[in-house]
Amino acid sequence: MDPLQEAFVEEGAVQCGFCSPGMLMTGKALLAENPIPTEHEVRQAIAGNLCRCTGYVRIVNAILKASQASAAVGGE
């Protein structure tokens, strides 16, 4: 699995699945453009994706965790 996918599972960010594809694609694009985003930048990036489970905190945490993991191994 991609580190972002692993972070989504570890952080419990995959809930009903309605928003997961869009959140993962948005998160991956954000990390490709900005490997170490702030929480505010993550929230801005995912603003166009609606989560029906109101799981934004877990999603934001997962994206931030993936960015930290990527930074720890020197990026992709």
Backbone as CSV, one residue per row, in Angstrom:
resi,resn,N_x,N_y,N_z,CA_x,CA_y,CA_z,C_x,C_y,C_z
1,MET,0.841,-1.185,0.000,0.000,0.000,0.000,0.885,1.247,0.000
2,ASP,0.337,2.290,-0.506,0.983,3.592,-0.471,1.027,4.080,0.980
3,PRO,2.070,4.833,1.369,2.123,5.346,2.746,0.886,6.150,3.145
4,LEU,0.288,6.846,2.204,-0.931,7.599,2.522,-2.076,6.641,2.834
5,GLN,-2.201,5.578,2.069,-3.245,4.580,2.345,-3.020,3.945,3.713
6,GLU,-1.767,3.614,4.021,-1.451,3.016,5.322,-1.822,3.975,6.456
7,ALA,-1.521,5.252,6.272,-1.847,6.243,7.299,-3.361,6.360,7.477
8,PHE,-4.113,6.287,6.377,-5.578,6.346,6.473,-6.101,5.176,7.307
9,VAL,-5.554,3.993,7.091,-5.989,2.823,7.859,-5.585,2.976,9.321
10,GLU,-4.334,3.334,9.560,-3.831,3.453,10.933,-4.566,4.528,11.741
11,GLU,-4.952,5.610,11.095,-5.629,6.711,11.787,-7.153,6.558,11.819
12,GLY,-7.681,5.510,11.223,-9.128,5.314,11.199,-9.840,6.309,10.312
13,ALA,-9.142,6.783,9.274,-9.711,7.804,8.389,-10.626,7.211,7.325
14,VAL,-10.599,5.894,7.173,-11.495,5.236,6.219,-12.721,4.803,7.004
15,GLN,-13.812,5.505,6.803,-15.013,5.189,7.552,-16.044,4.551,6.622
16,CYS,-17.008,5.294,6.136,-18.042,4.681,5.286,-17.551,4.458,3.859
17,GLY,-16.496,5.169,3.448,-15.947,4.995,2.113,-16.445,5.997,1.087
18,PHE,-17.423,6.805,1.439,-17.988,7.784,0.510,-16.923,8.756,0.005
19,CYS,-16.115,9.275,0.910,-15.146,10.307,0.537,-13.735,9.767,0.320
20,SER,-13.485,8.530,0.683,-12.120,7.996,0.682,-11.380,8.164,-0.640
21,PRO,-11.978,7.819,-1.780,-11.233,7.987,-3.034,-10.811,9.434,-3.284
22,GLY,-11.707,10.370,-3.078,-11.384,11.779,-3.294,-10.375,12.300,-2.290
23,MET,-10.508,11.882,-1.041,-9.564,12.328,-0.018,-8.168,11.784,-0.300
24,LEU,-8.092,10.524,-0.701,-6.790,9.933,-1.014,-6.153,10.613,-2.229
25,MET,-6.950,10.854,-3.257,-6.406,11.514,-4.447,-5.970,12.937,-4.123
26,THR,-6.772,13.646,-3.359,-6.425,15.010,-2.981,-5.188,15.023,-2.091
27,GLY,-5.146,14.114,-1.135,-3.984,14.031,-0.246,-2.709,13.699,-0.989
28,LYS,-2.809,12.770,-1.926,-1.636,12.384,-2.723,-1.150,13.558,-3.569
29,ALA,-2.070,14.282,-4.189,-1.699,15.445,-4.997,-1.073,16.531,-4.123
30,LEU,-1.643,16.759,-2.944,-1.089,17.755,-2.038,0.333,17.389,-1.647
31,LEU,0.557,16.132,-1.257,1.883,15.714,-0.806,2.904,15.722,-1.946
32,ALA,2.441,15.516,-3.160,3.351,15.595,-4.303,3.799,17.039,-4.536
33,GLU,2.889,17.970,-4.291,3.171,19.386,-4.504,3.844,20.026,-3.285
34,ASN,3.442,19.583,-2.102,3.923,20.152,-0.845,4.156,18.996,0.126
35,PRO,5.360,18.420,0.144,5.619,17.216,0.939,5.426,17.355,2.448
36,ILE,5.508,18.590,2.961,5.339,18.788,4.405,4.338,19.923,4.635
37,PRO,3.055,19.654,4.401,2.044,20.700,4.572,1.712,20.939,6.035
38,THR,1.178,22.113,6.298,0.658,22.409,7.632,-0.764,21.854,7.725
39,GLU,-1.297,21.836,8.921,-2.687,21.394,9.096,-3.622,22.286,8.291
40,HIS,-3.376,23.573,8.305,-4.210,24.515,7.558,-4.167,24.208,6.059
41,GLU,-2.991,23.919,5.536,-2.857,23.597,4.113,-3.584,22.302,3.759
42,VAL,-3.541,21.330,4.650,-4.268,20.076,4.420,-5.769,20.363,4.395
43,ARG,-6.243,21.128,5.361,-7.675,21.442,5.420,-8.129,22.224,4.187
44,GLN,-7.300,23.132,3.704,-7.634,23.865,2.480,-7.698,22.911,1.294
45,ALA,-6.753,21.989,1.216,-6.692,21.062,0.082,-7.923,20.158,0.017
46,ILE,-8.393,19.692,1.163,-9.520,18.749,1.172,-10.878,19.435,1.264
47,ALA,-10.892,20.746,1.279,-12.138,21.495,1.471,-13.223,21.151,0.449
48,GLY,-12.855,20.741,-0.740,-13.840,20.428,-1.771,-14.420,19.033,-1.683
49,ASN,-13.902,18.209,-0.777,-14.390,16.833,-0.604,-15.285,16.765,0.624
50,LEU,-16.466,16.227,0.443,-17.406,16.120,1.557,-17.306,14.760,2.221
51,CYS,-17.172,14.778,3.529,-17.142,13.554,4.323,-18.480,13.435,5.040
52,ARG,-19.205,12.370,4.752,-20.519,12.171,5.360,-20.435,11.742,6.821
53,CYS,-19.302,11.231,7.228,-19.123,10.761,8.603,-18.502,11.834,9.495
54,THR,-18.292,13.021,8.973,-17.601,14.117,9.660,-16.268,13.649,10.238
55,GLY,-15.535,12.900,9.438,-14.253,12.370,9.884,-13.064,13.203,9.487
56,TYR,-13.245,14.485,9.354,-12.156,15.333,8.870,-10.919,15.296,9.756
57,VAL,-11.081,15.213,11.060,-9.931,15.208,11.970,-9.042,14.007,11.668
58,ARG,-9.626,12.857,11.516,-8.845,11.646,11.236,-8.198,11.712,9.855
59,ILE,-8.900,12.286,8.910,-8.363,12.423,7.555,-7.175,13.376,7.562
60,VAL,-7.321,14.505,8.222,-6.230,15.476,8.325,-5.038,14.833,9.025
61,ASN,-5.287,14.127,10.119,-4.206,13.460,10.846,-3.493,12.430,9.967
62,ALA,-4.245,11.713,9.157,-3.649,10.712,8.282,-2.746,11.351,7.231
63,ILE,-3.186,12.436,6.648,-2.374,13.119,5.632,-1.111,13.686,6.278
64,LEU,-1.246,14.269,7.457,-0.076,14.793,8.157,0.878,13.668,8.547
65,LYS,0.337,12.539,8.973,1.177,11.393,9.336,1.943,10.882,8.124
66,ALA,1.287,10.815,6.977,1.953,10.360,5.758,3.064,11.330,5.362
67,SER,2.828,12.620,5.569,3.864,13.603,5.221,5.062,13.459,6.142
68,GLN,4.828,13.196,7.409,5.921,13.028,8.364,6.704,11.751,8.078
69,ALA,5.996,10.689,7.694,6.662,9.427,7.373,7.526,9.596,6.132
70,SER,7.003,10.320,5.163,7.746,10.565,3.926,8.984,11.405,4.211
71,ALA,8.849,12.403,5.056,9.985,13.266,5.402,11.053,12.485,6.159
72,ALA,10.615,11.529,6.979,11.555,10.741,7.771,12.413,9.830,6.911
73,VAL,11.894,9.396,5.779,12.662,8.509,4.892,13.247,9.253,3.707
74,GLY,13.170,10.559,3.744,13.774,11.352,2.683,12.921,11.604,1.475
75,GLY,11.592,11.459,1.621,10.687,11.722,0.490,10.601,10.541,-0.440
76,GLU,9.793,10.711,-1.481,9.611,9.619,-2.444,10.323,9.923,-3.709
